[in-house]
Amino acid sequence: MSDQDERREARAIVRTYKDNEGNDKNVYQTIGTAWVSPHASTVTVQLETIPISKGWNGKIYINKPYEKDDKELTHDFNKQASKDVVLEDIDEKPIDLSTIPF
């Protein structure tokens, strides 16, 4: 097995919501990476962040990473966010930093 086969995503539930049909759904956030030792006797977890939301139940789920190209984008927001920015779309006007509230 290659190193990629042994690598996993460490994910946590950060909140729940109800879908259009009233079913409870979980929102997961990737919080780090986990590796399984060659003999599967040890799992090493490296956390990059820790969830601080009320929805976190204290559990970390270790999953095989998925290919982003394989994931179907179902929400319009995700479809729009995944589009590349074309340089022609960027306005040439300078940015007014005085409108930033800090």
C-alpha positions in Angstrom: 0.0 0.0 0.0 1.1 3.5 -0.7 1.3 6.4 1.8 -1.8 7.9 0.1 -3.8 4.7 0.8 -3.0 5.0 4.5 -3.7 8.7 4.9 -7.1 9.7 6.3 -9.0 12.9 7.0 -9.8 13.8 10.6 -13.2 15.4 10.6 -15.6 16.6 13.2 -19.3 17.6 13.3 -19.5 21.3 13.8 -23.3 21.8 13.5 -26.5 20.1 12.4 -29.4 21.4 10.3 -32.7 20.2 8.9 -32.9 19.5 5.1 -35.9 20.3 3.0 -37.6 17.1 4.1 -37.1 17.8 7.8 -34.3 15.2 8.2 -31.4 16.1 10.6 -28.1 16.5 8.7 -24.5 17.0 10.0 -22.0 19.5 8.7 -18.4 18.2 9.0 -15.2 20.1 9.0 -11.8 18.6 8.2 -9.6 19.4 11.3 -6.5 17.4 10.5 -4.9 14.2 9.1 -4.5 10.7 10.4 -2.0 8.0 9.3 -2.2 4.3 9.9 1.0 2.5 10.7 2.3 -0.2 8.2 1.0 -3.0 10.4 -2.2 -1.2 11.4 -1.1 -1.2 15.1 -1.0 2.6 15.5 -3.0 5.6 14.2 -1.3 8.9 14.4 -3.5 12.0 14.3 -2.2 15.5 13.5 -4.8 18.2 14.3 -4.6 21.5 12.5 -7.6 23.0 14.4 -10.1 22.1 17.1 -13.8 22.8 16.7 -15.2 25.2 19.2 -18.8 25.2 18.1 -21.7 24.1 20.4 -22.5 21.4 17.9 -19.2 19.6 18.4 -19.8 16.3 20.3 -16.1 15.8 21.2 -15.7 13.0 18.6 -13.2 13.0 15.7 -14.1 10.8 12.7 -11.4 9.3 10.6 -12.4 8.9 6.9 -10.6 8.2 3.6 -10.2 11.5 1.7 -12.5 11.9 -1.2 -11.6 13.4 -4.6 -13.1 16.8 -4.9 -13.8 16.2 -8.6 -16.0 13.2 -7.6 -18.2 15.2 -5.2 -21.3 16.4 -6.8 -22.0 20.1 -6.1 -25.6 20.3 -5.3 -26.1 23.7 -3.8 -25.9 26.9 -5.9 -23.5 28.5 -3.5 -21.0 25.6 -3.9 -21.4 25.6 -7.7 -20.7 29.4 -7.8 -17.8 29.2 -5.3 -16.0 26.5 -7.3 -15.8 28.6 -10.4 -12.4 30.0 -11.4 -12.0 33.7 -11.5 -11.1 35.0 -14.9 -8.8 38.1 -14.9 -11.2 39.9 -17.3 -13.8 39.7 -14.5 -11.7 41.7 -12.1 -12.5 45.4 -12.0 -9.6 47.8 -12.5 -10.9 50.4 -10.0 -8.8 50.8 -6.8 -10.2 49.4 -3.6 -11.5 52.0 -1.1 -10.1 50.7 2.2 -11.8 53.4 4.2 -15.1 51.4 4.0 -13.6 48.5 6.0 -14.9 48.7 9.6 -11.6 48.1 11.3 
